[in-house]
Amino acid sequence: MTSIDSITLEAADTAAAERFYANAFELGTRLRVRASQEPATGFRGFTLSLTVSQPADADALLGAALDAGATALKPAAKSMWGYGGVVQAPDGAIWKVATSAKKNTGPVSRRFDSVVLLLGVADVAASKRFYVDRGFTVAKSFGRMYVEFDGSGPVKLALYRRRALAKDASVAPEGAGSHGIAIGGTGPFTDPDGFTWETAPMAARP
């Protein structure tokens, strides 16, 4: 079974991006920032999700992100699946903070239970085969719409149809240029949708 050790986001202003993440989310070695390698416009084809234990924790993290300079894309609200909201960081990355719980059961915290990288893909079945062939183990699969992989690393991997992922984030699905992300793990390779994997820095490995 393979895993994601870290995520590297590309930003036009790396100092500003680093300040944002230091104030918004305590991600530690899960996240790195580097200067943009190529231009990008519109939806970059991925989102990052923080799962938390209760609605108050989602509000605390979303509030910290907004205070640090994020833009609200989807205000926090209850839904059939739980509670959550979506923001866009100054570097352009889209973050969803969500919980399956609908009621608060403890003190407010900015802790999160997991980090999930969702890749928006053109053909879920083809991308699923690609990752299975590279050692990933499927945890959940919903036809040609969504796949989630097992993972013991700091970041979990999931695949979602690109248009559906953009709709969930409340953005238009169109985009061009670089994805603006490099995935640290069992690389190097590039998947069918152009997402680049790199060999993870040793410091990121547990």
C-alpha positions as CSV (number, residue, x, y, z in Angstrom):
1,M,0.0,0.0,0.0
2,T,1.4,3.4,-0.9
3,S,0.7,6.8,0.6
4,I,1.1,10.5,0.3
5,D,3.8,11.9,2.6
6,S,3.4,15.6,1.7
7,I,1.8,18.2,-0.6
8,T,3.7,21.0,-2.2
9,L,1.6,24.0,-3.4
10,E,3.0,26.5,-5.9
11,A,2.4,30.1,-5.2
12,A,3.3,33.4,-6.9
13,D,4.0,34.9,-3.5
14,T,5.6,32.1,-1.3
15,A,6.1,34.3,1.7
16,A,2.4,35.3,1.8
17,A,1.4,31.7,1.3
18,E,3.5,30.5,4.1
19,R,2.1,33.2,6.4
20,F,-1.4,32.2,5.5
21,Y,-0.9,28.5,6.3
22,A,0.9,29.3,9.5
23,N,-2.1,31.3,10.7
24,A,-5.0,29.3,9.1
25,F,-4.1,25.6,9.5
26,E,-1.5,23.8,11.5
27,L,-0.4,21.3,8.8
28,G,3.3,20.8,9.8
29,T,5.3,18.8,7.3
30,R,2.2,17.7,5.4
31,L,2.4,20.9,3.4
32,R,5.1,22.8,1.6
33,V,5.1,25.9,-0.5
34,R,7.4,26.8,-3.5
35,A,7.5,29.4,-6.2
36,S,5.1,28.8,-9.2
37,Q,6.7,26.9,-12.0
38,E,4.1,27.6,-14.7
39,P,1.0,29.9,-14.9
40,A,-2.4,28.7,-14.1
41,T,-5.9,30.1,-14.7
42,G,-9.3,29.0,-13.4
43,F,-9.9,25.7,-11.5
44,R,-6.7,23.9,-10.8
45,G,-8.3,20.5,-10.8
46,F,-8.0,19.5,-7.1
47,T,-9.2,20.4,-3.6
48,L,-7.9,19.7,-0.2
49,S,-10.2,18.7,2.6
50,L,-9.8,18.8,6.4
51,T,-12.2,16.5,8.2
52,V,-13.1,17.4,11.8
53,S,-15.2,15.9,14.6
54,Q,-17.9,18.6,15.0
55,P,-19.4,21.7,13.4
56,A,-17.8,24.1,15.9
57,D,-14.3,22.9,14.9
58,A,-15.2,23.4,11.2
59,D,-16.3,27.0,12.0
60,A,-13.0,27.6,14.0
61,L,-10.8,26.5,11.1
62,L,-12.8,28.3,8.4
63,G,-12.8,31.4,10.5
64,A,-9.1,31.2,11.0
65,A,-8.6,30.8,7.2
66,L,-10.9,33.8,6.5
67,D,-9.0,35.9,9.1
68,A,-5.7,35.0,7.4
69,G,-6.9,36.1,4.0
70,A,-8.9,33.3,2.4
71,T,-12.0,33.9,0.3
72,A,-15.3,32.2,1.1
73,L,-16.5,30.0,-1.8
74,K,-19.2,28.2,0.1
75,P,-20.3,29.4,3.5
76,A,-20.5,26.8,6.3
77,A,-23.9,25.1,6.4
78,K,-25.7,21.9,7.3
79,S,-26.4,19.4,4.6
80,M,-27.6,15.8,4.3
81,W,-24.1,14.6,4.9
82,G,-23.2,16.8,7.8
83,Y,-21.7,20.3,8.1
84,G,-18.9,22.2,6.3
85,G,-17.8,25.0,4.1
86,V,-15.2,25.8,1.4
87,V,-12.6,28.6,1.1
88,Q,-9.9,29.5,-1.4
89,A,-6.4,30.3,0.0
90,P,-4.5,33.4,-1.4
91,D,-2.3,31.0,-3.4
92,G,-5.4,29.7,-5.2
93,A,-5.7,26.3,-3.5
94,I,-9.3,25.3,-2.5
95,W,-9.9,23.9,1.0
96,K,-13.0,22.3,2.3
97,V,-13.5,21.8,6.0
98,A,-16.2,19.4,6.9
99,T,-17.7,16.9,9.5
100,S,-20.3,14.2,9.3
101,A,-21.5,15.3,12.7
102,K,-24.4,17.7,12.9
103,K,-24.2,18.6,16.6
104,N,-21.3,19.8,18.8
105,T,-20.3,17.3,21.5
106,G,-17.2,18.9,23.1
107,P,-15.0,22.0,23.5
108,V,-14.1,23.9,20.3
109,S,-10.8,23.0,18.7
110,R,-8.9,23.7,15.6
111,R,-7.7,20.1,15.4
112,F,-8.6,18.0,12.4
113,D,-8.8,14.2,12.0
114,S,-7.5,13.9,8.4
115,V,-6.3,15.6,5.3
116,V,-7.7,14.4,2.0
117,L,-6.4,15.4,-1.4
118,L,-9.2,15.1,-4.0
119,L,-8.1,15.0,-7.6
120,G,-10.6,16.0,-10.3
121,V,-10.2,13.5,-13.1
122,A,-11.7,13.1,-16.6
123,D,-12.2,9.3,-16.3
124,V,-12.5,7.9,-12.7
125,A,-12.2,4.3,-13.8
126,A,-9.1,4.9,-15.9
127,S,-7.4,6.9,-13.1
128,K,-8.4,4.3,-10.5
129,R,-6.7,1.6,-12.6
130,F,-3.6,3.8,-12.9
131,Y,-3.3,4.1,-9.2
132,V,-4.1,0.5,-8.4
133,D,-1.4,-0.5,-10.8
134,R,1.0,1.6,-8.7
135,G,0.1,-0.1,-5.5
136,F,-2.8,1.9,-4.1
137,T,-5.5,-0.1,-2.4
138,V,-9.2,1.0,-2.9
139,A,-11.1,1.7,0.3
140,K,-14.3,3.0,-1.2
141,S,-15.6,3.1,-4.8
142,F,-18.8,4.6,-6.2
143,G,-18.8,3.7,-9.9
144,R,-17.4,6.2,-12.2
145,M,-18.0,9.1,-9.8
146,Y,-15.7,8.7,-6.8
147,V,-12.8,6.5,-5.5
148,E,-11.1,6.7,-2.1
149,F,-7.8,4.9,-1.4
150,D,-6.5,3.4,1.8
151,G,-3.6,5.3,3.3
152,S,-1.6,5.3,6.5
153,G,0.3,8.5,5.5
154,P,-0.3,12.1,6.5
155,V,-2.6,12.8,3.5
156,K,-5.2,10.5,2.0
157,L,-6.0,10.3,-1.7
158,A,-9.3,10.3,-3.5
159,L,-10.5,10.7,-7.1
160,Y,-13.7,12.6,-8.1
161,R,-15.1,13.6,-11.5
162,R,-13.6,17.0,-12.3
163,R,-16.9,18.7,-13.0
164,A,-18.5,17.3,-9.9
165,L,-15.5,18.3,-7.8
166,A,-15.7,21.9,-9.1
167,K,-19.4,22.0,-8.4
168,D,-18.8,20.8,-4.8
169,A,-16.3,23.6,-4.4
170,S,-18.7,26.2,-6.0
171,V,-16.3,27.1,-8.8
172,A,-16.5,26.8,-12.6
173,P,-14.8,23.6,-13.9
174,E,-12.8,25.3,-16.6
175,G,-9.1,25.8,-16.0
176,A,-5.8,25.9,-17.9
177,G,-2.1,25.7,-17.3
178,S,-0.3,24.1,-14.3
179,H,-2.2,22.3,-11.5
180,G,0.1,24.2,-9.1
181,I,0.6,21.1,-7.0
182,A,3.2,18.4,-6.5
183,I,2.4,15.2,-4.6
184,G,5.2,13.8,-2.4
185,G,5.2,10.1,-2.1
186,T,6.1,7.1,-4.3
187,G,7.1,9.2,-7.4
188,P,8.3,10.3,-9.7
189,F,5.5,9.9,-12.2
190,T,2.6,11.9,-13.8
191,D,-0.9,10.5,-13.8
192,P,-3.4,10.5,-16.7
193,D,-4.7,14.0,-15.7
194,G,-1.3,15.6,-15.4
195,F,-0.9,15.5,-11.7
196,T,2.8,15.2,-10.8
197,W,4.2,12.9,-8.1
198,E,7.7,13.5,-6.7
199,T,9.8,11.4,-4.4
200,A,8.9,12.7,-0.9
201,P,11.6,14.6,1.1
202,M,13.0,12.3,3.8
203,A,12.0,14.8,6.4
204,A,8.3,14.3,5.5
205,R,8.4,10.6,6.0
206,P,7.1,9.2,9.3
